């Protein structure tokens, strides 16, 4: 079974956490990261650049390239100033959308 996860691109705080994260997600593991918000890799890259020195950033780039095969595209763009429409809120007891 394959599972898709949303992972905050600012979650890893160092190279060890990034490498552990990349190892958890791959086709062979059956776990994928949703590219949500769109541009997840770029957000991860910018975050890691802000906390890494130049020497270790080459390793960060290698881990990001290695993990790209586990990144699945998302069709929706995240807009932090918007909330989900009311009709998209699901009532778990009736499994029907609430209007």
C-alpha positions in Angstrom: 0.0 0.0 0.0 1.2 3.5 -0.8 0.7 6.4 1.5 1.1 10.1 0.7 2.2 12.5 3.5 2.3 16.2 3.9 5.6 17.2 5.3 6.5 20.7 6.5 9.5 21.8 4.4 10.9 23.5 7.5 10.7 20.4 9.6 14.4 19.2 9.4 16.6 21.4 11.5 19.9 19.8 10.4 21.5 17.5 7.9 21.0 14.4 10.0 17.2 15.1 10.2 17.0 15.7 6.5 18.8 12.5 5.7 16.5 10.5 8.1 13.5 12.1 6.4 14.6 11.2 2.9 15.2 7.6 3.9 11.6 7.3 5.2 10.1 8.2 1.8 10.6 6.3 -1.4 8.8 4.0 -3.8 10.3 1.0 -2.1 9.0 2.2 1.3 5.6 2.9 -0.1 5.6 6.4 1.3 5.5 9.6 -0.7 5.7 13.3 0.1 3.0 15.5 -1.4 4.5 18.5 -3.2 2.2 20.8 -1.2 2.6 23.6 -1.1 3.7 23.5 -4.7 7.4 24.1 -4.8 8.1 22.0 -1.7 11.7 21.2 -2.8 12.5 24.8 -3.3 11.1 25.7 0.1 13.1 22.9 1.7 16.2 24.1 -0.2 15.7 27.7 1.1 15.1 26.5 4.6 18.2 24.3 4.7 20.3 27.0 3.1 19.3 29.4 5.9 20.5 26.9 8.6 23.5 25.3 6.8 27.0 26.4 6.2 28.4 26.4 2.6 30.3 23.1 3.1 27.3 21.1 4.3 24.9 22.6 1.8 26.4 20.4 -1.0 25.3 17.5 1.1 21.8 19.0 1.5 21.6 19.4 -2.3 22.5 15.7 -2.7 19.8 14.6 -0.3 17.2 16.8 -2.0 18.1 15.3 -5.4 18.0 11.8 -3.9 14.5 12.4 -2.4 12.9 13.8 -5.5 11.7 10.4 -6.6 9.4 10.3 -3.5 7.8 13.7 -4.2 4.3 13.6 -5.8 2.9 16.7 -7.6 -0.1 18.5 -6.1 -2.8 20.0 -8.2 -3.7 22.7 -5.6 -1.6 25.7 -4.7 -1.4 26.7 -1.1 -2.5 30.2 -0.2 -2.0 31.0 3.5 -4.5 33.9 3.5 -7.4 31.6 2.5 -9.3 29.0 4.4 -11.0 25.9 3.1 -14.5 26.5 1.8 -17.2 25.4 4.2 -18.4 22.8 1.7 -15.0 21.0 1.9 -15.4 20.4 5.6 -16.4 16.7 6.0 -18.7 15.5 8.6 -17.1 12.3 9.8 -20.2 10.7 11.2 -22.2 10.9 8.0 -19.3 11.0 5.6 -21.0 13.8 3.7 -19.8 17.3 2.9 -21.2 20.0 5.2 -22.8 23.0 3.3 
